[in-house]
Amino acid sequence: MRCSGFLRLPAVITTIAAAGATAAVLAAPEAHACEGAWVKPVDGAVVDPFRAPPHAYGPGNRGIDLAAGAGTPVRAAGDGVVAFAGQVGGALHVVVEHAGGLRTTYAFLESTGVRAKQRVTRGQVIGATGGTGAGQPANSMHFGLRLGDRYVDPSVLFAPCDLTEIVHLAPVDQPAREPWDRLHAAGVGTIQVERGGGGLVGDIAGALGSVASVAGDAAGAAWDTVSGAGGTVAGAAARYGTTLFRELARRASDALARSPVAGLLSVLGEFASRFSDWWEQRGKCSDDSPAADGTGGSTHLLLAVGGINSSGGPDHPTLNLDAEALGYHDDEVTYFSYAPDGGRYQPEDTWGDLLRAANLLDAQLRRSQRDHPGREVDLIAHSQGGVVVDVFLQEVYQPGDPGLPPIGNVVTLSSPHEGAPLATSAQNWRDHPIGKAVVDAAGEHLPVPPVDAPSVTQVDEDSPFLRALWRRRLPDHIDFTTIGATDDVVVPATQIGVPGATEVVVNVGGGPLDDHSNLPDDPKALRAVRAALEGRPPPCTGAGDGLRGAVMPVLISRVEHGLGALPGFP
C-alpha cells in the first residue's frame, strides 16, 4: 500500500491469550512517514545494520551506523523538537522528538548546532560527524529510532509505505523499556555495553547499568497498562493519571540517578562490562603461547619508543625492554630519540609537542630505510611513546611511501591512547588558583613533568588534540596490540584501547606504583608481545586475573578522576 504524507493507524492493538492470560502488545505509530517524508541524516551507506537485542539488556545494535567522514553535516530526519543535546559518555548526542511517539537519535557527533527544546525542521543541520565511541565503526555516525519506548529499525523511515512494515515495527517479544538513557543523561557515568556484548555476562552488565532508573520506568509502564485497560469510560482520567504518574516516576528516577547509589551501580556496570570483554576474549586467546625466551620473534628490525621522562638515544636503551628475549639481535634494535638532532636526549625533551615527536619518528624510520632498504620495522612503545606512534600513523605516515620502511608489528605498553586521568585532573587543578599553586610546587620538588608541558596537556582526556587524533581509524594493514597492567596508576588499563587493536591486560604483580615502569620487562607482558610479533592469538589469562583486570583499572581511574573534582574546583 503506497501513500503520501502520513499513514494513521490505531496506536495499540492488544491480543490476550485466553489460556495463559498473557498479553502481547503490538504497537504501531499514530503517524508514520511514507517515502520522501523523511531524510537520511547523512548520505552514506549503512555500515552496520539494526540488530534487535534478544531482550531489553541484551547485545545488539539499536540503530544503524551510516558512513560519514569527519565534519559531515548531520540533518534532522524529520520535523520535531530537540529533547536532548549534549554529551553521553564523552560523546555528543542529539535526540529529537517527533509526532506519533517517535524519537530519533544522532550519536557520536563532533559538534552540535541545536539546544534542548529547540524546534527543528526536516533536513535542518543539527551537528557534524567526527565523534567516537566504544564499538562505533570508524568514519560513521549512529542513527537510532524509538517508537514510544521501543528501539526499531530506522531504515523503515526511508522505505515505501507498507502496512506490514508498520505492523512489525515493535516486536511482541521485546520488553518495553531500556532505562539506562536517563542515567547517562544525568552524567552519572558511562557503561559501554549497549552495542556488542558477551552473552550472559553482557546481559548482567547492561542490567547493572539500568537498575538506578528501572523502577520509575517500570512503574510508568505498569500505569500505561492499567490506563489502557480502562477503556473509554475512564479515558480522560487515565490520560491525566498517566502524565502525572510518569512525571513523578521521572523525578524519582532522576533523583536516584544523582544519588551515590547510582554512582555505585555505574561502577559495578563498568566492572561487569570489562569482565564481559575478558569473557569474550576467552574464545580468541591461546593457552599455549610460548614464553619470551630468546627464540622465535618476527625477524624484523625493532625501533623502541620510550615514554615521558625517559632519556637515552638511538644506541642507548630508553626503556627496560628485554629485546633479546623477544628474538631481536643487538644490531637489529634502535631506540627512538626525542632530540631534534636525533641523538641523545634528556627527560625535558619528552615534554614537547607530540606531533613534533611523530615527525622525528618519521625521520628516524627514513634513516632505517636508507640503511636497510626494504627491511620491515616493528614499533614497540611504552607509555607516551605509544601516543607518539599513534600520531605518526594517523597524521604523518603515508602507506606506500618508498622513503619509509614497511611497518611490521606495532605493540604498545601502558600507553594512554584514550588519555591519562591524572593529566585530566592536573589540568583541572591548574585552572584553580589554589590548585595551580599545588601543582606548581609539585613540579618544582618532584621528578614529574610540568602540568603545562605540551605533551601533558595533549594527553588530557578532554584535549582537542586527543579528540582530533581519533577522528579516523588507524591504517587497515597495521597489526596493532595494546597491553596494559591491572594495577597501573599512571595509565590505568581503562585508557589503553585502540579501535581495531588486540587488547591484553596482565597482572604484573608487585606494588601498583611499579606496574607502569615494570610492564616492559614483565614475563607475562613479554609473552603477549612475542605472540603479537609472531601473529599468534594473545595468551589467555585466568579468571582471577580477568576479575582483577576488570575491577582495579576502573577503581584507579575513578579515584584519579575524583582528584580533579574536589569540592570548590571547576
LODRENLO-488178 format. One record per residue: x, y, z of N, C-alpha, C, O in turn; residue in one letter. Coordinates in steps of 0.05 Angstrom, whole numbers, plus 5000, padded with zeros to 4 digits. Last residue first. Layout:
N
XYZXYZXYZXYZa;...
//
This chain:
570
573354705793571554705770571154425759569654385740p;572854605864574454615839572554605816570254505819f;569654545907570754815902572354835877573155055870g;571553875920569654105925571054375921573254415930p;574953575864574753625893572853865897572654035880l;576053335815573353435821572953475850570753425861a;580753085807580353335793577653455798576953665785g;580252625837582252825845581853095832582553305843l;576752325807575752465831577652665841576852865853g;580152085771578252295761577152455784576652695782h;582651745806584151955794582352175782583052405782e;578451405820579751565841581251795828581152025838v;577351185770575251335784576451515805575751745808r;582050915758581351145741579151315755579151565753s;581950525799584150715797583350965781583851185789i;577250235787577550375813579750595811579350815822l;578550045736576250225740576550375766576050615766v;583049715746583349955729581050145732581450395732p;580649315783582649505791582949755773583049975782m;576649005753576049165776578049395781577349625783v;578648715710576048855707575649065729574449265724a;583248495729583448685706580948825701580949045688g;581048145766582748375775582948585754582848825759r;578547795731576947945750578548195760577448415762l;583047585705580947715690579147895707578448115700g;585847355746587047595733584947745717585047985715d;581946945757582847135777584047385766583347605774g;581446665708579146815718580047015740578847235741a;587546765668585646625685583446795696583547045693g;588646925600589046985628586846845644584646805634t;592046705541589746715558590446795586592746735595c;596047095495595846895516593246925533592347155537p;593247245430594447325455594247105476592446935474p;594946855371592946965389594347045416596346925423p;600847065332599246875347596947005363597047255366r;604547365305601947335293600247125307598347025295g;609347465329609147215313606447175301605946965288e;608347915358610447925337610247685319610947705295l;604447735394603747935374605847935351605047955328a;607447375425605147285410604347475388603747395366a;611147745448612047545429609747435412610047395388r;607548035480608948165459609947965438609648005414v;605947635517603947755499605247895476604247895453a;610947555541609547335528607447435508607247335485r;611648055563613447975542612247735527612647705502l;607748035604607548225582609248145558608348175535a;609847625635607147595623606847785600605747715579k;614947845650614747605634612047565621611947465598p;616248545643614748335657614548085639613848115616d;618548975620620348765627618948525641620248345650d;614549355614616149275590617949035595618848905576p;612449425669611049265648612749185625612548955616l;615049755705615949475703614649315680615549105673n;612550245703615350235694616349945690618049895674s;607450095722607750245697610650215686611050155662h;608049825771606949685748607649835722608349705702d;609650105816611749995799610649875773612249825754d;605250245844606950465835609150365816610350525801l;603249755860601949895838603550125827603250195804p;608249245873606749485881605549625857606749625835g;607248575847608848785860607049025867604649005867g;604148445782604948375810606748595821607648775807g;601948485732604848495735605748395762607848275764v;597148195697597648255725600648245730601848025732n;595148495635596548295650596948395679597048635684v;590948545580591548655607592748435624591648225626v;590648705512591348505532591948655558593348855558v;587448775450587948895476588448675496586948475498e;588448915382588248705402589048815429591148945432t;584849455351587249325361586549095379584349075390a;580249735335581249525318583749375328584649195314g;581950305371580050185353581349975335583250035320p;585050185432585550295405583450155387583349915387v;585550295503584150195480584850345454585250585454g;587650445552589550345532588250265506589550175488i;584850605597585550815578587250705554588150865539q;584050225635581650325621582350505598580650565582t;588950145658588249975635585650055622585149955600a;591850775675590150555681589350405656589250515634p;597851005679595950965657594150725663594950505657v;599251025734600051235716598251235691597251445683v;597750575760596450825769597251055751595951265752v;596349915744597950155735596450405744594150445735d;594449415754594649605776596149855769597149995787d;594349125705591949145721592049365742590049505746t;597149415647597549285672595149335690594049555690a;596549305575596449465599596849285624596949045622g;597749335506598049175530598049365554599449575554i;595649275440595949465463595749305488593949145493t;597549165374596949045400597549245422599649355423t;596349175306596749345330595849185354593649075355f;598349165243597648975264598349105290600749135297d;595849555190597549555214596549345234594149355242i;592449605148594449395146596249375170598049205171h;589150055157588049785160590149565161589749355174d;591150595200591350455174590650155177591450025196p;586150765249588850715241588950575214586950445207l;580551205235581650955244584550935235585451065216r;579351885258579351665238580851425249582351445268r;579452175303577152215284577052005263574951955251r;583352165341581751915336579351965319577351825321w;585552675343587252445336585552205328586352065310l;581653015363582253025334583852775325583552685303a;582052885417579552845403579952835373578852675358r;587253045429586552765430583952705416583752495403l;586853605420588853445406588053155406588153025385f;583053795455582353785427584353615411583553485391p;582653395515584153575498583153565469582553345459s;580553075554578753265541580053445521578853635511d;584752775574582552635560580752825545579452735526e;591252995562588753055577586452935561586252975537d;595352965528594152715536591952755557590952555568v;596753505521595653355498594453095506592652995492q;598953665568596353775561595053615538592653605536t;603753375563601953315585599153425578597153285582v;606253605519605553325518603553245540601953075536s;607054155537605354085515604453795514602053745510p;606454275608608154185585606254105562604153985567a;603654405652603054565629604854495605604854635585d;605554075691602954015681602254185657600354115642v;612353845683610454055690607754005677607553915654p;613953165701613853375682611953595690609953535705p;617253005763614952975745615053205725615953415731v;620252935814621252875787619052815767618852595756p;618553515855618253225848619253175819619053355803l;618954055861620253885880620153585874621453425888h;616354325820618954425828620454225846622854225846e;611454075815613254065792616054155800618054075787g;609154205864609853925859611853905836613653745837a;608254745856610154655877611054365872613354305876a;604454715816606954845811609054765831611454715824d;600254455842601654315821604254445813606154315805v;599054865881599754595889601354455867603454335872v;597655305850599855325868600855045877603255005880a;593155095825595455165809597955185826600155095819k;589555045867590554805854593054865838594854695837g;588455585877589855415897591055175885593355105890i;586155735826588455875838589955705859592355695858p;584955255775584055375801586455505815588655385814h;587155005732585155215726584155355752582555535750d;590054595753591554825743589655065737590555295737r;586154215763587454355785588854615776588754815790w;585254055710583154175726584254335749583254545756n;590153845696589254085682586954225697586854465698q;590153405731592253615734591353875720591854095730a;586053095711585753215737587753445741587053655753s;588552955662586053105662585653245688584953475689t;592952675680593452925664590853095664590953335665a;590352255704592052435721592552695706592552905718l;587951995660586252135680587852325698586852535705p;590252055595591051985622589352135643589452375643a;587751785533588251995552588951885579588451655586g;587351335503584851475509585251705529583351805540e;592551165503591351225477588651375481587851525463h;597251155540594651285545593351365518592951605513p;600350515546600250765532597450895534595450755531s;602450015564601350215582601450495569602550685581s;605649905506605549805533604750035551606250235554l;604249695439604649905459604149785487602649605491t;606649485377605849395404606349625423608449745423v;606049325311606049545330605049445356602849335358v;609948995261608148985283608349235300610549345304n;612049345207611349075215609149075236606849135231g;612249775155611649755183610749475189608749385178i;617449845107614849725114614549705145616449635159p;620550505111620650215111617850095115616150235126p;619851055066619450935092619650635090618950515069l;620251215014622351315032622051195060623851225077g;615851034987618350884984620550975003622550835007p;609650985016611751185012614451025010615250895029d;605750625029606850615002608950814997610150804975g;602251045074602750775064603750785035602650925018p;604951545109603651515083604251225073606451175064q;604651855173605251615157603651605131601251655131y;602352295200604752315185605152095164605952145142v;597652185229598052455217600352475198600452655181e;597251655246594851795238595452045221594052105202q;602451475258600751315240598351475230597451425207l;604151895293605551835269603751685249603651765225f;600451845334600452095318601952045292601152145271v;601751325353599051395343599151635325598051625303d;607051425370606551235348603751285336603451285311v;605851765412607651865391607151685366606951785343v;603151405444601651625432603251755409602151845389v;607351075459605150965444603451175430602551135408g;610351415491611451325465609351205447609451235423g;607851455539607351665520608351585492607351685472q;608650755546607450995557606851205535605651145515s;612850485497612050485525610850755532611950965524h;612850095437612950355451611850325479610150155484a;615549825381614649755408615049995425617250105427i;614949685314614949915333613849805360611649715361l;618949355266616949345287617249585305619449685310d;620249415198620949515225618549485243616349565236v;623149055142620849135159621749225187623749125197e;627349305093627249135117624949235135624849475142r;628049645049626049435048625749265072624049085073g;634849795065632549825046630649585046631549355044p;637650025113636749745109634349745090632049705099h;638750565109640850385119640150085113641949925108d;634050785092636450835076638650635084640150535066r;630550615132630150525104632550565087633150405070q;632650895175632750605175632350495147633650295139s;631451415160634251335162634551035162636350925150r;625951375165627051415138630051355138631151255118r;625451325220624651105203625751135175626550935162l;626951845234628651625242627951365226629751215219q;622852155212625552195203627351955210628951875194a;618451955243618451925214621351955203622151795186d;620052145293619851855288619851795258621151605249l;619552695283622152585289622252285285624152175275l;614052705278615652775255618552685259619852605239n;612652585330611852405309613452455284614152265269a;614553045357615752785362615152585340616852425332a;610853415337613653445331615153185335616853105319r;606353195361606553195332609353235323610253115304l;607453305414607553025405607453005375608452805364l;611653805441609353745424609553455413611653385402d;615553595500614653775478612253665462611053465470g;617853285537615553445546614253605523612253745527w;622453035525619952885521617453045528615252945524t;626553365541625953345512623353195506622153225485d;627153275595625553505587624953515557623153655548e;630452805596627652795602625953025593623752995583p;634752845536634252855565631252855571629652895552q;638152455484636152655494635852635524636552425536y;642752365431642052325459640052535468640252765459r;639952515366642052395383640952345412638652285415g;636552795333636452505332638452365350638852125348g;636253335339638353235321638352925319640152815306d;632053395376631653495348633753385329633153355305p;630552805414632253035409631953135380631552965362a;627852345422626252585423627952835417626853055415y;629251745388630251985402628352215400627452285378s;628351045394627351305384628551525401628951495425f;633350565385631550695403630850975392632551115381y;634349925352634950215356632750335373630550225376t;636549285336635049455355636149735355638549775359v;639748945309637148985298635449185314633149245307e;644348835336644549015313641949065299641849205279d;642448465375643348735383643448925359642649165362d;636548125353639448135357640248435362638748615355h;630347915382631848105366634848085373635548035396y;627347585414628447465390630047665373630947595351g;625647755463623647755441624747655415623347655395l;630247765493628247555499626047535477624847325475a;632548225471633747965465631747735471631647545455e;629548635493629248575465630448305457629448175439a;626648785546628448565540628148485511626848285505d;626249465561625049255545627249045540629449105530l;626349955592627449705601626149465588625049285600n;628150495548626250355565627350075571629049975556l;632450675520630750875532628450755548626950905561t;639150485509636350405515634850625529635850755548p;642650775458642550755487639750705495637950875490h;642650895405644250665413644350625443645850465453d;639051335404638751115385640250865393639350645389p;638351485475638851555447638551305430638051095440g;636051775536637751585522638151675493638251915488g;630151785577632551905567634251695553633751455557s;623351955597625551765591627951925581627752165577s;619252305605621352305625623452085620625152045638n;614751895569615352155580617352115603617251925618i;617751325536615651495544616551755556618951835553g;620951045476620651095504618451295510617451425492g;620550575427619950855433619350885462617450765473v;624650185385623350205410622950505418624850665415a;624749855327625050125337623350155362620950155360l;627549285300625949395321626749685326629049745329l;626848865240628249065257626449165279623949135276l;624248185242624348465233626448625249627548525268h;623447685262625647715242625747995230627148045211t;619947605304618847695278620747695255619947705232s;620547035348620647315342619547365313618447185301g;624546475369622346595355622746885349624946975345g;627846545434627346405409624946545395623546695407t;627946835480630146875461629746735435631146785416g;623346745508625746615518628146645498630046505500d;617346885525619447035511622146945522623147045542a;613546275521614746495535616746645518617746525498a;608146115476610846075487611846325501611046545495p;601445965491603246165480606046125492606246115516s;597245615503599945515500601845705486603545625471d;592245825504593345735530596145635527597445575548d;590146405469591446145468592546075496593746245509s;583846725451586546715462587646435461586246245452c;578546765439580446865419583346855429585046975416k;575146625478574946475453576946555432576946445411g;576246985517576946715522576846545497578246345494r;574147465503576747415493577647125499579647035488q;569247465532569247445502571947365492572147195473e;571247555583569847305577569747265547570147035538w;573348075579575147855584573847585577575047405565w;568448345570570548345550572448115554573247985535d;566048245620564848145596566848135573566947935558s;569248545652569448255655568148125631568947905623f;567649045633570448965629570648665632572148535617r;562249035651562849075623565748975616566148835596s;562748985706561548775691562148795661562548585648a;565249485719566449225725565449005707566948855695f;561249825701563849825687565349575693566649455676e;557249695738556749655710559349645694559649485676g;559549885784559149595782558649525752559449315743l;559350435772561950295776561649995772563249875758v;553750495772555350555748558050425749558950305729s;552550385824551550205803553050245777553550065762l;554950825849555850555855555050355833556650195824l;551751225827554651225822555850955827557450855812g;546851095849547151075821550151075813550950925795a;547951195903547250925895547650885865548750685856v;548751735908551151555909550451275900552251135890p;544252035858544951945885547551775884548351685863s;542252165810544252345821545252255848547052385859r;538451775802540851775784542951955794545351915789a;534551915838536151675843538751675827540851595836l;532552355811533752385838535552155845537652185856a;530552105765532752305763534152345790536552375791d;526551795788528751665775531151855772533351775777s;523152185808524351995827526751855814528751815827a;521752435760523152585781524552395801526752445810r;519152015733521552135721523152285743525552255744r;514851915767516851705762519451825751521651745760a;512152395761513152315787515352105785517352115798l;510952355707512652575716513752515744516052575749e;507751905705510351895691512152125701514552085704r;503352085734504951875745507751855732509751805745f;501452485700502252555727504152345738506252405750l;500252185654502052415653503152475680505552525683t;496551815675499051725662501051945662503451905669t;492352145692493851995711496551895700498551895714g;490652335642491652525662493352375682495552465689y;488951855620491052005607492252205626494752245626r;484951705657487351535654489651695641491951665649a;481252105650482552075676485151915674487151975686a;479751995597480952255604482452235630484752335632a;477751455602479851525584481251785592483751795595g;474051135628475951305644478151405628480351455638a;471250935584469751045608471551225624470751445632v;474350695546473350965541472151095565471951345567t;479350325582477350365562476450655560477650835572g;483050145618480750295629478550345608476250405615g;487449935597485249745602482749885611480649765612a;490850365597489950265572487650085575485850065557g;491950415652490350615639489250525612487050595605s;495049945659492449985674490750185660488350145656v;499250055625497649815621494949845634492949775623t;501350525647500350525619498550285614496450315601d;503050335696500750515695499650525667497150545664w;507350025679505149895692502650075691500449975686a;510750425659509650225641507250085653505250035639a;511850695707510450835686509250645666506950685657g;514550285734512050395745510450535724507950515722a;518950235701517150015704514450105715512350005707a;521350735710520250665684518350435685516350435671d;522650695765520850905756519650835729517250885724g;526150255763523750245780521750455770519350395768a;530550375732528550175722525950185738523850135727v;534650695747532250825737530050635729527950715720s;538750365767538150615780535550745771534350895787a;539449935733537849895757537050165769534850185780v;542649955689539950075687538350065712536150165713s;547549705695547549985686544750115687544550365687g;546049185705547149355727547049645720546549815737l;544449035654542449045675543449225698541949385710a;549249025626547149215618545149245640544149475645g;551948615653553048885652550849095645550749305658a;548548185643548848275671549948565671549048725687i;549448135588546748205598546948305626545548505633d;554747995587554048255576551248335585550748565590g;554247485609555747685624555147965613554948155629v;551247225570550147265597551547475612550347645626l;554047555515552147355524551147425552550447655557g;557048045510558247795516556347605528556847485549g;556748545457556148435483557348165486558548055468g;554449105417556048875421555348745448553348835460g;552449645455552849545429554949325430556949365443r;551949765510549549765493549949635466548049525455e;556049815544555049535539552749535520551649315515v;559250205576559350155547558549865542560249705536q;556850655616557150365616556950285587554850275575i;558751245649558351115624558750815627560650725639t;555351675696557551515687556851365662554551375653g;551852095706552851925728555251765720557051735736v;549252455674552152485678553252315699555452365710g;544152415659544652555685547552575691548352705710a;544552105614543952385611544452545636545152785635a;545251595638547351725623546952025621548852175625h;540151535661542451525678544851655664546351805676l;536951545617536751765636539151765655540051985663r;538551065592539051315579538851545599540551735597d;537150575614539750695623540150975612541951115621w;532350295605532350545620535050655627535150825645p;528550065559531450045564532250305578532750505565e;522449705556523949945564526949875566527649655575r;519149265543518149535538520149755542519649975533a;521948705507521048845531520649145526521649255506p;519548375451521548555461520548705485518348825484q;515748065427517447935447519548115458521348025473d;513148345388511648295413513448175434512748175458v;516648895356516248605361514948555387515448695407p;514649415322515149355350514649065356512248985360a;513949405266515849585278516649505306518949515314l;510249105239512548965251514649145263516749055270h;506649475219505749295239508049155253507849085277v;509749725179508849875202508149685225508949725248i;510349325141512749435154511949575180513349565200e;505149235125506449025140508949125154509649025175t;503949715098502549655123504049445139504149455163l;508650145073507549875071506449795098507749815118d;511750635038509750585058508350325054507050275034c;518750525024515950575016514050505037514550325054p;523550765074522550565056519750645046518550815059a;525551075113526251155085525250955065525950965041f;524050865161523251145155523651215126522351395115l;526350375165523650385156522650665150520750705135v;531350455187531250435158528350445148527850525125s;531350425242530850685229530550675199529450855187p;528049925276529949965254529450235240527250275229d;527050115345526249985320528250065298529850235302v;526250085414528050125392527049975368526349745370y;520750345451522050125438523950215416523350395400r;517550725473519950645488521450415476523150295488d;515551025417514951015445517450955460519351115459g;520250805377517350825376516350795404516250575415l;526451075360524750955380521751005373521051225365r;532451015325529551085324528150935346528550695350l;539051265310537151095323534351195321533851435317g;545251265281542551375278540551175290540450945281f;551951435286549851245294547151385294546851605305h;556751525234555151635255552951435261552151275244m;563751405215560851355214559451505236560651615254s;569351275218568151445198565151395194564251335172n;569050625248570550865240569051015218567750885201a;563650395289565350375265566650635258565450855263p;563950365359562850515337564650485312567150525314q;566050125403564549955385563550105361562349975343g;565850725439566550435440564750275421562350295422a;566451295396565251155418566050865417566850765396g;567451965370567951675371566651555396565951705414t;565552475322565952375349566452075348566051945327g;564252615270567052625277567652525305569952495313g;559053045241560252795250563152825258564353035253t;555153595267557153485248558353225259558653195283a;548453855270551053795281552853695259552253705235g;543753965245543753975275546453925287546753945311i;540654245190543254145201543254185231542754405241v;534354025169535854235182538454115194538353895206q;531153615149533453695133535153915146537253985135g;525353845181526653625165528853735147528453935133r;526754305235525254215211526853995196529253975199t;526154395305527754355281525954255259523854135264v;525854765365524354635344526154625319527454825311r;529154645426529054795401527554635380527854395378q;529654355471527154495468527054655443525054795438k;536754385472534354265481531954455479532254695483a;539954625412539754605441537054485448535254475431r;544754545358542054585369542154555399544154475410v;549354375335548554655330545754715340544454905331g;555054005357552254035354551554325349552954505359t;560653585337559553845346556453835342555453685325s;561653055329563853225337562853495347564153615365e;557452515352557952755336560452905346561152875370l;554952035369557852055364558452285344559652245323f;548152015342550251975362553051985351553551955327a;541852185343544152235325546652235344547052415359y;535351915345537851965359540151985339540351825321t;528352055346530751985331533252075347533252275360t;522151815365524451965373526851865357527351625355r;515051825361517551755350519751935361519352175365l;509751945374511351795393514051705383515251525395g;507352265336506751985336508451815355508551575352g;512452745320509652675324509452365323511052225311a;518952705353517252755330514352675337513852545358h;524852935386522152815388520452895365520453125357e;531652785380529452955371526852795374526652565365v;537852825410535452675409533152865401532853075413v;544752795399542352965397540052775395540052575379v;551152745432548752625421546552835418546553035433h;558152675438555852855434553552705420553952565401l;561552295488560852345460558352515458556552495475a;562152205542564352325528563852375499565552495485g;557251975558559651815558561851935543563451785531g;554152455524553452205537555952035536556751945514v;553153155518554952925520553652695535552252725555q;547553415479549753425498551353175498551053005481g;541053505477543353565460545653595480545853795495a;534253285474536853285488539053345468538953255445f;529853415444529453325472532053335488531953375512a;527853855396530253735408529653665437529053845453v;522253685358523353855379525653715392525553475398v;521053645286520853565314521953765333522553995325g;521353355221520553575238520353475267519453255272d;526852895209524152995206523653225224525353295241g;532352835213530852655195528052755190526952705168a;536953355211534653235225533053075205532453165183a;543553205188540953335184538853195202539052965207r;550253365194548253175202545553325202545253535214v;556053465153553653575166551553355171551153185154p;562253175168559853165151557453285165556953205188t;566653145201565853405192563453415173562553625164g;569252525179569152735199568453005187569353075166a;564852155136567452255144567152475164564952595167g;560351635143560551925142563352015152564051955175a;555851105140558451205133558451505130556751625117a;551750965195551851075168554651185163555751325179l;548750475232551150645230551550715201551750535184d;542450425265544150375243546550565243546250785253i;540350125327540150335307541750245282542250005279g;542249795367539649915370539250145350537850335357r;545049195359545549475350542749605349541149535332n;546648765416545448835390546249105381547949235394g;545548425478547148545458545648595432543648465427p;540248585526541948415511543648565491543148805486g;536348815556539048885563541148715548543448705555y;531448645533531948925537534848995543535749205534a;533348125485531648235506532748505514534748605502h;536148085438534347865446532547935469530347825471p;536148695398537148535420535248315428532848345424p;536348745328534648755352535948585374536648355369a;540549105293540348835303538848845329539848935349r;541549505236540049465260539949175267539449005250f;548249475206545249495206544049465234545449395253p;553449855189552749665210549749685213548749895223d;553650185146555950015150555549815173557049625175v;549650445097549550315123551950135126552349945110v;552551015062551350755063551350645091552850735108a;551251735070552851485068551351235071549051225080g;548652205077548052065052549551795051549051635032d;545352315140547652345122547152165099545451985100v;539952255156541652455169544152525153545052755151p;535052205104537252085119539052305132539452515119k;528452465114531052475100533152335118532952335142v;521552335102523852355120526352365103526352285080w;518052295061517152465083519452505103519352685120a;519751935023520052215018519352395041519952635040g;515151435037517451505022517551805016515551915006e;511551615098512051455074514551555060515851745069c;511751615168512251735143512451535121513451315125a;506451555214508951435203509351535174507451545159h;503151625273503851755248506451635238508451625253a;502251265312499951415303500551555277498751595260e;505750645304505650925308503051045298501850955280p;504050055341504650185315504350475319502750565336a;505149475380504849765378505449855349507249745336a;502248965410503549025384503049325379500749405373l;502848585466502148845456503648905431506148905431v;500148045492502248115474501448375461499548375445a;498647775555498047985536500548035519502748075529a;496147185579498547325572497947525550496847455530t;492746795600492247075607494747245602495347425617a;493146285579495146375599494746655608496446755624g;488446235547489246025567491146135588490746085612a;487846705515485746615534486846425555486146455578a;491847245504491746955501489946845523490346895547a;489947835475490147695500489847395496487847305485i;492548365439491548095437492047955463494247955474t;491749035419492248855441490948585436488548565430t;494749555387493049325382493649115403495949025405i;495150255390495749995403493749785395491349835395v;493750665354496250675369497050405381499350345381a;491450555287490950555316493650535331495450405322p;494750985239493750725248493050745277493850935290l;496051375183495051365211493851095216492150995202r;501351595147499451375149498551365178500251355196l;502852205113502952035136500751825135498551875125f;505052325048504652445074504852245097506952125099g;502051815007503752055010503152185037500852155047s;502651114995501251355002503151585003505551545000c;501450424980503150664978501450914984499050914978r;501749765000500050005000501850255000503450285018m;
//
